[in-house]
Structures are given as structure tokens and as C-alpha cells.
Amino acid sequence: MDALFISDLHLSEERPHTTAAFLAFLADKAVVADELYILGDFFDAWIGDDDDRPLAGQIAQALRQLAGNGVRIFFQHGNRDFLLGEQYAARCGMQLLPALHVIERHGHRYLLAHGDQFCTDDAAYQQFRAMVRAPAWQQDFLAKPLAERRAIAAALRAKSREANSLKAEDIMDVTPAEIERALQEQQCDTLIHGHTHRPARHSVPMADGTTAERVVLGEWVATYWCIRLSADGLQLQEQQA
Ligand SMILES: [Mn+2]
């Protein structure tokens, strides 16, 4: 049982090299895995499953082909693509997961998350997150015409480009107490997440004297990052695109 985990590709028309790297990753690594977990910020922006942009169609076709090859695909929302819905997931042949999801493999319990929910020191962001995750806000936004949604998304992107928010130093890191709490609540010994663009493996000392681990995926820019989980254990891998 080989599982792969990726996050933070930030796929967009402005980054064609990342799309190419992802398609190569599917053909090379993912096709021989059993499961692929996409842990959010897969797309740099998502304004609704009815968006007819070619990139969405191209990615759906590639994922559907992977699913057709017997690879189970799972998707967790990030703070960029939280509006990705059941309709698009079905087009891709993938299953949507809740914001926290536990899998058991090889005697370990792994907690999967995008990671933005652990950045609780960023009060302004958590306020924004609570707003846009509310069903009423989402229904209201999705009811707007596509052109209006596109304009809102473009304005948000311009604003975030000003703030260089794709740079790790501009994204607030996780709050350690939140990590320990989540691991304890979910009875897990390993947390896998993305979001912070700070790829690393961290030991997490727990209150009960045990040591858990936090493994952080990286953003796909010049290189790409994935985690491979197999009977041999967990590896955080960086590869040239
Ligand atoms: Mn994120």
C-alpha cells in the first residue's frame, strides 16, 4: 500500500511549468501508487465548479485517467480552493475529505490537514476563514454570475500578490499548542500538512511523554514536494520538476 501526499501546487494559468510538473508526476509517480492525497491549495484560486476555464478541464481529465488506472484520489480544501465542490470532484474521480481526516497505516494513525487551521496566531486570517467557510457566504458567492466571481477573484489575487503571500515568510507558521491539541484529540502520532510552504519534519513532544511527528509539505515552484508512505515508512521527497 503506497500513498502519496501533495499540496500547495497553486495551479494557475500563470504557472504553466507547475501544471507540466504535475502531469509528469501523475504519469511517473502517482500512477504506480495506490492512493493520492491532495491536501489543498491545489488550485491557486477556485470560483466555482461551473468555471469553464480550460485548466480545470485539463486537470480533471488527467485525474480521471489516474482514477481509471485504479488509483484512489482524495482531496482536502486549502485556503485558496475551498470552494471546490462535489461536482468537480466527481469529474476528477476523487473524493472530498473533511478539514481533518485520519488514516491508519502500518500501525500508525496519521492526521491529514491543509494546515491553515493551525495558524491561530493569525487572528485576521482565522476571521476571514470563518467567514468564507460559512455555507451562507459560499451560497451567496456561488450565486453571483461567473464574470463577477472572476472579477472578485482577480482583485483578491492582485491584493495577495502585493502582499507576496506565497512566500513562506509572509505566511504565519502554525501555533505549536494547536498541533499538540489536534494530535491528542484525534489520537494520532503523525500530522501531515501543507500551507506554510516550510517543508520539514518536526518532532512534537506530547504531554504524555511520547513524541509525535509533524511532516510539512512544500510549495511547488522550482522543485516539487511529495510525501511517500509505504511499508518502509514515511519519506518527504523533493524533486526537480
Ligand atoms: Mn494554504
Residues whose N, C-alpha, C, O or C-beta is under 5 A from the ligand:
A	BS01	MN	D41 G78 N79 H195
